[in-house]
Amino acid sequence: MKRVKNNRLLQVTLMCVLPLMTLAQVSDTSKSVKHEFSIQQAIDYAKKNNVNVKNALLDVQLQVQQNREFTSNAYPHINASIESAYNPSVATQVVPNFISPATYQVLIDQGVKDGNGQPIVMPNDFGFIAAQFGSKFSTTAGISLQQILFDGQVFVGLMARGAAVQLREKNLEITEEVIKTNIYKVYYQLVVSKTQIELLDANIALIEKLLKDTRIIYENGFAEKLDIDKVSVQLTNLQTEKIKVLNTISNGYYGLKMLIGMPISDELILTDELTDDQIKEGILEKSIYTYEDRKDFQSAKIGKTLNEYNVRRYKLSQIPTISLNALYAKNAQRNQWDFARRGDWFTIATVGLKLTAPIFNGFFIKSKIEQAKLEVRKIDNQIEALKLSIDNEVMTAKNNFRSAISTMDFQKKNMALAEKIFEQTKKKYEMGTGSQMEINTAQTEMKTAQTNYITALYDAIIAKVDFVKATGKL
């Protein structure tokens, strides 16, 4: 006999939630809030409160700030500085003796004679003079400017800023899609669990009525005490199963709260309903898809664009760069630190234009260009592989969806038939023409059919969500 475990909903919920366990939040149990959410409201709530979504949004903002950081390379860089130095021992420099030759030349020109009465003769070597140039204290205050006039790498980087932000935004959309997919699965399974509880309540009511009728039949001498005990066991089993299912559903709600970022102490009520027709809706329209509908494909295309920018960046790094440098400063020198007083301050002003042209770098740039080109080719291969993967995912999901719909329809008819058989068997038993074994068998088959229908309903929900996601229309 085929039976499905009661913890199926919990298993699927945890399968959706466990990869996102980092989303759990510490809630303030003293402030419980009641929320009545449709599926769209649950998704909107998750976009604001799910930790992974919030971090992906921060990544977009982080990329914007990184773009600003890179853009700063194209703006002038202006710096002000002030520097004061103390020289305990001013450096001594030795210079050729340029004073003595001039003195001798004057004496020679005037015809001066030495002590022996001989004309003064210019010596061959006058030696050196040791002198200290500078002062004990010096201070320089100024402002400098650096401006890139042309740099190919900087310009390509400026062009790539938009694509970099788009990539982060696309990653945000992918993260939201993953969360959205799991919310759809868990939300609608919890909605379907209402049907499961309703079926259990209906079965409990039937068995309670059967137990009451069996006691009457026993009192009239047409049944045994054993028949009453058997029905009592069935009733106890159903009541126990309901307790387990309710516990599983409660855990499913906890999982959904954690998934959307809601405090566990808050009350969550699901307002949407789900019918068989809603599950079947749109299968033909959603069968038409393009690769561009998939966010992961869009992300791959943006990644290729960024790598193409990388190729251009390395190519332009071979072009000369031009930069402008300027400095304006005031300098003062003192033998005592008294710069606040009146004294001479000397002006320093320079303006420079620098051109840097790469000549040979050991084929480094050529190697980087080839590496970047190979990365682009790798992404091309990955995009082609992604196309095959998308086609396979769509066709597999489509087949699974169709199979799940067929199974759901079959199990629904089978459940209705099993319920009809049980009612007829129960009437025969009450009339005294049926046995306890027959009614036990009919009840077991009805319960199995109901369980199989709930399972088929769960599978159909999962199959539809997977199919819609595969086509990029979630």
Secondary structure by P-SEA (a helix, b strand, c coil): cbbbbcaaaaaaaaaaccccccccccccccbbbbbbccaaaaaaaaaaccaaaaaaaaaaaaaaaaaaaaaccccbbbbbbbbbbbbcccbbbbbccccaaaaaaaaaaacccccccccbbbbccbbbbbbbccccbbbbbbbbbbbbcccaaaaaaaaaaaaaaaaaaaaaaaaaaaaaaaaaaaaaaaaaaaaaaaaaaaaaaaaaaaaaaaaaaaaaccccaaaaaaaaaaaaaaaaaaaaaaaaaaaaaaaaaaaacccccbbbbbccccccccccccccccccccccccaaaaaaaaaaaaaaaaaaaaaacccbbbbbbbbbbbbbbccccccccbbbbbbbbbbbbbbbbbccccaaaaaaaaaaaaaaaaaaaaaaaaaaaaaaaaaaaaaaaaaaaaaaaaaaaaaaaaaaaaaaaaaaaaaccccaaaaaaaaaaaaaaaaaaaaaaaaaaaaaaaaaaaaccc
